[in-house]
Amino acid sequence: MLEHNSLFERLEYGAQARACPVASVAAHLGKMLSTREGSVQALPDYGLPDLNDMRLSLHESLTQSRLHIERVIQVYEPRLASVRVRLLPGARESLALAFAIEAELVIDGVLQPVVFHARLADPGRVEVCADGF
């Protein structure tokens, strides 16, 4: 049987953690996207670059942020397939970055579409929640 949770989640929560693979993925995405690129010595490309440090136009910064998020998820979250990240409406006008992460996740042997919402909260912290779960 394919496990959907991290080793530590399985050890800590046992069977209860197996019941919600979407929550497990959301938690991992939040941790991963809150990690600064270069802060994990064994994986220098793990995490995101400092999004406040981009010296590009607003449009280019948003595009680069979206591409960075998509790439890091594709590389470091193997439970998700067909990952697509898009800027949420209104994020261009406000100072808060918000993205929708659309992907597919195997749940009970079936590939199901999932949507996560990621929002840059405090400096350097990204909050991720699953839509509809």
Stockholm file with secondary structure:
# STOCKHOLM 1.0

chainA/1-133         MLEHNSLFERLEYGAQARACPVASVAAHLGKMLSTREGSVQALPDYGLPDLNDMRLSLHESLTQSRLHIERVIQVYEPRLASVRVRLLPGARESLALAFAIEAELVIDGVLQPVVFHARLADPGRVEVCADGF
#=GR chainA/1-133 SS CCCCSCHHHHHHHTHHHHTCHHHHHHHHHHHHHHSBTTCSTTCTTSSBCCGGGCCSCHHHHHHHHHHHHHHHHHHHCTTEEEEEEEECTTTTTSSSCEEEEEEEEEETTEEEEEEEEEEECSTTCEEEEETTC
#=GC SS_cons         CCCCSCHHHHHHHTHHHHTCHHHHHHHHHHHHHHSBTTCSTTCTTSSBCCGGGCCSCHHHHHHHHHHHHHHHHHHHCTTEEEEEEEECTTTTTSSSCEEEEEEEEEETTEEEEEEEEEEECSTTCEEEEETTC
//
